Amino acid sequence: MQSQLSRRSLLKLTGLAGLGAAAAGCSSGPPDGTATWSMWSSSPAERKVWDAFGAYVERELGVRSAAMLTPSGGYPTKLDLQLVSGTAGLVTAINGTLIPTYAARGAHQPLDDLIAADPDFDLTDFYQPIRKISSFNGKTYAIGFDVAPTVLYYNKTLLAKQGIPEPSPTEPMPWATFRELAKELTRPPDQYGFTCAPAIDDLVSWIYCAGGNVMNDDATRSILAEPEALEAVQFVVDLFVKDKVTPPIANLVTENSLANFLEGNVAFMQNGPWQVVNVRKAKFDWDVVPFPAGAVGSTPRVSGSGFAIPSGVRGKDLELAWKLLKTLTSTGALDIYAKAGRNNPARLSAGSAFKPPPDNLGIVQQILAGKLAGGHPFDVTSNWNQVKQLLGQDLPRTFLGQVPVRDAIDGLTPRLDVLMQQHQDNVRQATARKG
């Protein structure tokens, strides 16, 4: 059965009153007792993984599994509609950057009481970064299924061709070394040293490594204009504009670092191990090493995703939802996920299932466990989509040399501070609702 919450309540909670008409009349669904779950899926390979998850659920729980799959690009909008119409799954997958958004709205419920009442569930088997990513306002709103730090991919074939030794898998390169190497490997227009996306999602890893952040610890104001963050953004922009070690940007909207790297003429790409499944298609040898170390070390962003339970799930449905959530995030299910090469699983006990190639894939678990380099959970707000949209307006122009970094950030900061205050209002409302 699907989650049940009055349509009026959900319209209020999600702020999607304009979608009400579209949601009307969409209440039919699987019969009671069905384990329904919502997930994004954009390829036959992903569909195969979720089919295997479904078979695992049916085997473990002895009930019918019904996966509600949506292409990843449209998933958040579809999930909003499902929540509004009461047709969301008993369990829904959520990208970690959106967990605070849904939690602040009251669209999903805290899981702490369910966790405390279940002696069979061991939250300590999940990496600490995904536990932080899955929390909001002191409560746990999701259980992770994947988590990973950003790493540095490198083209082994290209480095060997240039007679350059491979970088260390255990000692992150200092920024200065990385910059000189990228310059040495650049031979325009046929060969470049580095590629990344001209967007905050990639910039933030450099900012964390410099000791900065988009916001202060309490998320009450932006600190993007402070020296640490400013230095990091300037460093990356210089790689594009001053050093010209990156492939020329033809279109900011369609710029794709993965496509650049797969061309085979780029030495380094920053990205997460979630791209391992795609990079395995490359027609050259490659591997991964820790992210380059800035002033505070190699501490790139750590991202992850989890499963949550909509707030309208109650009674016997809640009992089934909790069993379903535990099954979808169990070691057995995450072994399926990892063996398919989708990403690093969120559980320590499932990590060994994520196997090479590449040879250095094991550094992902070592970084998450704090044994090598480091990582910084992706700090986001309850209105992160708005923050991201704002940063996507002027900041990318710095990568084209159209706007100085200082001017772009100074122009963005007052508007970022307004969004931080809106986030604080969301937190206060969520706190009041708990009472």
Salt bridges, closest charged atoms under 4 A:
GLU46 OE2 - ARG342 NH2 2.77
ASP51 OD1 - ARG47 NE 3.06
ASP80 OD1 - ARG105 NH1 3.48
ASP118 OD2 - LYS326 NZ 2.57
ASP125 OD2 - ARG347 NH1 2.77
GLU180 OE2 - LYS183 NZ 3.56
ASP201 OD2 - LYS388 NZ 2.92
GLU226 OE2 - ARG221 NH1 3.36
ASP238 OD2 - ARG179 NH2 3.92
ASP243 OD2 - ARG179 NE 2.65
GLU319 OE2 - LYS323 NZ 3.73
ASP379 OD1 - LYS132 NZ 3.81
ASP379 OD2 - HIS376 NE2 3.76
ASP394 OD2 - ARG415 NH2 3.24
ASP410 OD1 - ARG406 NH2 2.93
ASP425 OD1 - ARG428 NH2 2.39
